């Protein structure tokens, strides 16, 4: 660092004033000794000595192979070459230095070393006079920042725990969409004036196809139960609507349907506030559930493709 002012001022004294305002001293040694003062030492070596005497942390970067430096960037005078050699030895004695070969390495080396040094040996830093009164405030802000970081870590852990709790479990023997299951219940048969039992064998794919479109509105359980009951009795079983009333779906069967569709990753159950102001369980489909619903419930065209029409 050879920082010379334009004002009529002793060069080294000015440099000392600059160093007095610093917390760290960074030195890069290549193939030149530098401008020499009347003392016979370069300003760079004198400022280095002054920084060491002030107790500043020194970050030194020394060229690994000075003999490889181009002649145009090296000292040609034997006396200066000897002074540079001794200066290098002084810098490398009693402290760790960072070797470098190419100037392109320096930005990364300097940035990394400076950060590490500041972290390992933090200094007070430079504070403007009109900001001194705010040092306590800044300290408090720093403590709040640390506390915020801790809370963010806790939130992240709780969020992951919630995901683990709400994610559908994975079972190796989980029944697939096309496997059959039996659902049942009872209804009042008008022609016999009595309750009769009913049962339907269907697949989990068909069950989901029945209820999926109604999940768009995040319905309550009773709505889904009524939709599924109607589909099973009148669409799949083909029961006569005119001869039945008070139809019921076994509640245990219905609960199993909810659990199974959730385990298959198609439906999620959320506990949230209702429009009436209370709280309850509401169903909706997952991204995978929405995709499957579109596959199952969209109407495919019966028109032949354009190419097939041309062939005809």
Secondary structure, 3 states (H helix, E strand, C coil): CCCCCCCCCCHHHHHHHHHHCCCEEEEEECCCCCCECCCCCEHHHHHHHHHHHCCCEEEEEEECCHHHCCHHHCCCCHHHHHHHHHHHHHHHCCCCCEEECCHHHHHHHHHHHHHHHHHHCCCCCCCCHHHHHHHHHHHHHHHHHHHHHHHHHHHHHHHHHHHHHHCCCCCCCCCCCCCEEEEEEEEEECCCCEEEEEEEEEEHHHHHHHHHHHHHHCCEHHHHHHHHHHHHHHHHCCCCHHHEEEEEECHHHHHHHHHHHHHCCCEEEEEEECCCCCEEEEEEECHHHHHHHHHHHCCCCCCCCHHHHHHC
